[in-house]
Amino acid sequence: MNATDQPAKAVPISLKADFTGFMTIIVGLSILRLIILMVTPLNLGLDETQYWYWAQTPSFGYYSKPPLIAWAIAATTTMFGNVEWATRLPALLFHMGTATFIFLTARHLYDERAGFWAGITWILLPGVGLSSTLIATDAPMLFFFSAGLFLLLRRVPKGSLSGQSVSRASTSRDKHASIQEAALLGMVVGLGMMSKYAMVYFIIGLGLAYLLSPMIRRVWKPWHLAIMGVSAGIVMLPNILWNAQNDFQTLSHTADNADWNGTFGHPVELAAFIGGQFGVAGPIIFAMAIAAGLASVNTAKGRLLLAFILPALIIVSIQAFLSRAHANWAAASYPAAIILISGWALTNTKENWLKAGNGLNGAALLIFMVALINPAIAHSIGLARPVSSLQGWDHHGEDVAKLAAQYDVVMSDDRDVIGGLLYYARRVDPTVIAWDSNNRIDHHYEAFFPFDPATHKRILFVSESPEAAEVKGAFRQIIPLGTTRAKIEGGAPRELYLFSLEGFIRK
């Protein structure tokens, strides 16, 4: 056999730690996540149905959140239809964008390899894996937060934060460009605030960075900050006016979430919040964040990034101790944290730690994706409660739709039930409205779609109580109609009780 007749050897496929390699992984993983979204049997959840409902009537504000999430859902569902995956698609796209801005910022502050690992670490975080498959306000806020970091730090000359000599000429740009950049950064901050008010941590971080970093003060003058503030204010103005016209409901709801009406001093809640960060980032990556933060506190880059890491972690930790806090409330800390982790690891020969952390997170992500396809597996690995809440609503919607045409409205006092029926029984004519059982506005439906005795005469009431306890004594006629029973894969069935109500007496 001649040498030319020998079979060619297979060339192993390898990805370089550069922008091309990064984008290959990001796009491939995002396509896989999109396929998962399309095939998962899980229904939309409580908040997801509410955001979808908001998207049907785009506005400048809503009861519990700023409006950008509804605008994003309106865009994707207009293009692809009112299906679950299209409702969730913005989350996936926002996290792709976040990973890209993190790559660009880490590359600018450190090098190409640091950018690669920062972007990959972001997209493999367990919290990002969850947030990419469930539409929520964190995804757009984090996108604008990471975009803001890039726009802010790209003006800092390479090497200026590493002790290298940098000429003043290299930090100067023409005035027109500076005005444009300041206005653009302000717009990004404003859009972040229109996504979630936790974007305020970027503003706090910017203030700290201005105090701690001479280079930031050199390239961003006070008049730049004034332009940023005006630009951000213009973007936020419609939401501010909406709140003013609606008793500042969004701000009030945000304050209510703090729950400062009870007893103060909850060390168990604080411990749970801190422990939750190991779940959000993965145990190795969060341990690296602690190590990188402690090791970098005396460096210019470290202090600059810590200015955007510590505010959310410290403030939410205090909130957890005073009352309660969910693990994702400190999500704004993570874009800068991932950049710091990557840069620190690669400049201190800790790349193997990064690989181990990402390997562990990647394995967890694979299990999570399988669980999204097969809810029984999710139950077996301890995800029974969240997965159960995402099943059976399509069946309930079909059952309710069969009866709804005979009534003026469909009503419930439960926010979960209202949201589920608004989406999964949406093809019927009667409106789904809220029964306020405690005479206090607790959510969007009670605020904007309440029971009206003047027009709502015949009511199909859907309850989790077999006795319709929520409306007892409020109607002359309460007739049981049976139940709607939905199968929950791997768990107990969910049963909702149906009643016919007429003759309103009192609330």
Protein Blocks (a to p, Z undefined) as FASTA:
>chain_A
ZZklpccdddddddddbfklmmmmmmmmmmmmmmmmmmpcbdcdfklmmmmmmmmmgcfb
dfkbcfklmmmmmmmmmmnopafklmmmmmmmmmmmmmmmmmmmmmmmmmmklmmmmmmm
mmmpmklmmmmmoccfklmmmmmmmmmmmmmmmmpcghklnopacdfklmpccfklmmmm
mmmmmmmmmmmmmmomklmmmmmmmmmmmmmmmklmmmmcfklmmmmmmmmmmmmmmmmm
mmmmnoolmmmmmmmmnopmbcehifklmmmmmmmmmmmnopklmmmmmmmmmmmmmpmk
lmmmmmmmmmmmmmmmmmmmmmpccfklmmmmmmmmmmmmmmmmmmnopmmmmmmmmmmm
mmmmmmmmmmmmmmmlmmmnopmmmmmmmgoklmmmmmmmmmmmmpmbdcdfbfklmmmm
mmmmmmpmbdcddddfkopafbfklmmmccdfklmmbccdddfbfnlmmlgokafbdcde
bjcddddehiacddddddddehifbZZ
